[in-house]
Amino acid sequence: MLFIENELFFQITGQLYLMRGKIYEALMNRGLAARNYKEALRHDIYCFEAFELLTQHQMLSRNEGKFNFSHLLKLSTHIVFKCLN
């Protein structure tokens, strides 16, 4: 039960960061928009919209993109194994 509550908290927090990123992007502040999209992914690795906005608008450097993708892959693998045990 505690795992589900924590998961819900991180999903909601991720969505809040996603909304903040969209607001900053509308205000033409790409730096803060990118920072909030990254935070959305850190809180909710399944937030595909944040990932899509980062990559679609080329807000990631090449090294940063590689790091984020490998980090997300490790996190998702960890969550799958945690759910199976």
C-alpha positions as CSV (number, residue, x, y, z in Angstrom):
1,M,0.0,0.0,0.0
2,L,2.8,2.4,0.9
3,F,4.5,1.7,-2.5
4,I,1.2,2.7,-4.3
5,E,0.9,5.9,-2.3
6,N,4.6,6.9,-3.0
7,E,4.1,6.1,-6.7
8,L,1.0,8.3,-6.9
9,F,2.9,11.1,-5.1
10,F,5.7,10.9,-7.7
11,Q,3.2,10.8,-10.6
12,I,1.4,13.9,-9.4
13,T,4.6,15.7,-8.7
14,G,5.8,14.8,-12.2
15,Q,2.7,16.2,-13.7
16,L,3.1,19.5,-11.8
17,Y,6.7,19.8,-13.2
18,L,5.3,19.1,-16.6
19,M,2.8,21.9,-16.4
20,R,5.4,24.3,-15.1
21,G,7.6,23.4,-18.0
22,K,4.8,24.1,-20.4
23,I,4.2,27.5,-18.8
24,Y,7.8,28.4,-19.0
25,E,7.9,27.3,-22.6
26,A,4.9,29.5,-23.4
27,L,6.8,32.4,-21.8
28,M,9.7,31.6,-24.1
29,N,12.0,30.6,-21.2
30,R,13.4,27.4,-22.7
31,G,16.0,27.0,-19.9
32,L,13.5,26.8,-17.1
33,A,11.1,24.8,-19.3
34,A,13.8,22.2,-19.9
35,R,14.7,22.1,-16.2
36,N,11.1,21.4,-15.3
37,Y,10.7,18.7,-18.0
38,K,13.7,17.0,-16.6
39,E,12.3,17.2,-13.1
40,A,9.1,15.7,-14.4
41,L,11.0,12.7,-15.7
42,R,13.0,12.3,-12.5
43,H,9.7,12.1,-10.6
44,D,7.8,10.0,-13.1
45,I,9.8,8.0,-15.6
46,Y,6.6,7.2,-17.5
47,C,5.9,10.8,-18.2
48,F,6.3,10.4,-22.0
49,E,5.1,13.9,-22.7
50,A,8.0,15.5,-20.8
51,F,10.5,13.2,-22.6
52,E,8.8,14.0,-26.0
53,L,8.9,17.8,-25.4
54,L,12.6,17.6,-24.4
55,T,13.6,15.7,-27.4
56,Q,11.1,17.3,-29.9
57,H,12.3,20.8,-29.1
58,Q,16.0,19.7,-28.9
59,M,16.3,20.9,-25.3
60,L,18.9,18.2,-24.4
61,S,22.6,18.2,-25.3
62,R,23.9,15.0,-26.9
63,N,25.6,13.8,-23.7
64,E,22.7,14.8,-21.5
65,G,20.3,12.9,-23.8
66,K,22.4,9.7,-23.5
67,F,22.7,10.1,-19.7
68,N,19.0,10.6,-19.3
69,F,18.0,7.7,-21.5
70,S,20.3,5.3,-19.7
71,H,19.2,6.6,-16.3
72,L,15.5,6.2,-17.2
73,L,16.2,2.6,-18.5
74,K,17.9,1.7,-15.2
75,L,15.1,3.2,-13.2
76,S,12.4,1.4,-15.2
77,T,14.2,-1.9,-14.8
78,H,14.5,-1.4,-11.1
79,I,10.8,-0.7,-10.8
80,V,9.9,-3.8,-12.8
81,F,12.1,-6.0,-10.6
82,K,10.7,-4.4,-7.4
83,C,7.1,-5.1,-8.6
84,L,7.9,-8.7,-9.3
85,N,9.4,-9.4,-5.9
